[in-house]
Amino acid sequence: MDVRIARIDDQWISLRTIVFAKDDIEAIKKVAGRKWVPEDKAWLIPYTISSLEQLWEALQGRIRRLDIAPDLLEECSYLKEKLEEHDQGGLAQRAAASPAWSEAGFTPTGGSARFVSRSHLDRLPADFARFVEEMKLRGCSPKTIRAYSGHVRRFFQKGENVRDGKAIRDPIEDSPASSVRDYSLQLLEEGKSHSFVNQAISALKFYRKATGKSDTAGSYVRPKKETKLPNVLSTGEVAQLLRCVTNEKHRAILCLLYSAGLRVSEVVRLRLRDLDLERRTITVRQGKGRKDRVTLLSDIAQGAIERYVGCSQPGDWLFPGQDGRRHLTERSVQKVFEQVRNRAGIRKPVSVHSLRHSFATHLLENGTDLRYIQELLGHQSSRTTERYTHVSIRDVRRIRSPLDGIGLEE
């Protein structure tokens, strides 16, 4: 079969083929968490390493031609490696514009080879573009625009239901309070976090405001804010993780993330001129909240960078993407971390952002003042930084459990 794989967002990739044979469908059903979208004639696959491994195993021996969207291929090292292993005899036809695909209803968007169905485009209201433009005019970050756009898009996808025997074209216009309430309840029942649902409500409220719809419903019901402690790696686990990195570029990235407490969005946007080797500092430009800050450049991280730069000779971007003109994508770094974490045998539910959490926690355990940690992390509020006091075990280790004092011997 001819297969086209494209990235939908940070959570999903799509798999499409013109015709699905019965045994192909049974093979794809072995992928955990997959979903069939009948109106788009596509499978949605969770965008995780484990799901990609299952998908690749399911597709073995079934593919006649494989088309992977360039943006997905650039940011996902796992698919790139697998494609190179199996790219023989013209198996991979990247970004091939086949007339059969166009006839099936799939059209390229944004000049890339990411494909969406025409039926999906039809489901968005006419003033969706005005909503996106308003966010750009307000100076919202690309990440915020993607997040809010995704929430509104998903709302209208789910909102294509029937109420009182009528198909609802714009549920938020028809009945804003009940529609958002029903949608929020549906997300919670699907197991979405409270922060995800709260962000969805904020996105929908902003959509109404940006498109000139009166909000007669007043305030929406929001789920209670959850208090979650960050997942932190021990110093031994960080060392174990870094020992498993063989690629100089990947090692430099992970060293910077941990040694300087950087966000993934900040490390991929670093330029060579942002590093001051003499002062041992890194200037983070326009980080979260459009703020600049200065943080640490450790000796070990500097050594890793010098080795990487010496062998790779990057241009303006410290960590360029595949074509060299743009920086590496955040998703690429996330996938690298997942692969290294698996090789290191770390079973904790940690993500690449846990390196930033670990940086702050280890500084606190070593006696660094909380105010300095706040400045290094770029937190606007000290309350955000204070959560690391709850995961630090510096003082907890001094406390003796009462079980150890009752004379019970094993």
C-alpha angles and dihedrals in degrees: 000000000000110000131194119194122189138167117253100179140313091299106040144040124193128229119199137174130169093239127020114206117212095250090048090056092050090051093051091048088067089071109097115239096012119151132200115221105197097189090055095037089226142120118233113213123192109254097236133116093245092052092047090051090051091047093050091050090049093051097048111124093004103082123095095172128007123202116187118184111248094234091054092045090051097052101035110070091181094062091042092054093046092047092051090049092053101029097116130126094015095299093145116060103177118205094347109171101220118187088219090062092051091049089052089059104259119131131179118246133204095007092289131104094253107124131208130175123255089232088060092053091049091057094064117091120247093248094055089098090055089053091054092046091053091055091050091049090052090054096247114172119253089249092055091047091051092047096048093042090051092051094050092044092051090047092057092044091055091038094067091100132120123259122185089350093303129110109238114224097183111016094179090057094043097052114350100181099047094039094053091042092052091045092050091050091049091052092049091049088052088058098254115158121256091244090054091052092046090052090049091054091048090050092051093047090051090048090056092048095046093049096046098249114151113240102218092157094075119208121000124231109258126195117247114272112257121228108218127171117226119253110247134194121220119241088253092054092049090052091047090050095051093047088061093059113098100166111088093214093051091046091052091050095050092044090054093047092054102033096048102028092238127170116238090246089056099047095051091052096052117123126203090250091059090070118084103194094181096053093034093232139128122213111214107203122207096347124169110334091021091279132142121219141167123234140170130295107198124209093242092048090049090052091050091050093049092052091048094046091046093057101032104035097206120199125224095327114067090215108027124189127241096287094043094229097088132042123259114277122251091235091058090058091047091053091048090053092049091053094047092046090053092048090050090053094235109160099183116115092251131146132195088270087064087076088066091048090049092050091056095043094048092049089052092048089051091056102261113157114255091233092060091048090052091054094047092050094044095234114167093203126046088216089071091055094044092069088078089068086069094057098039112105096192094109096027091065090061092060118090117218113238088232089067091055103054097078096250110150125197 
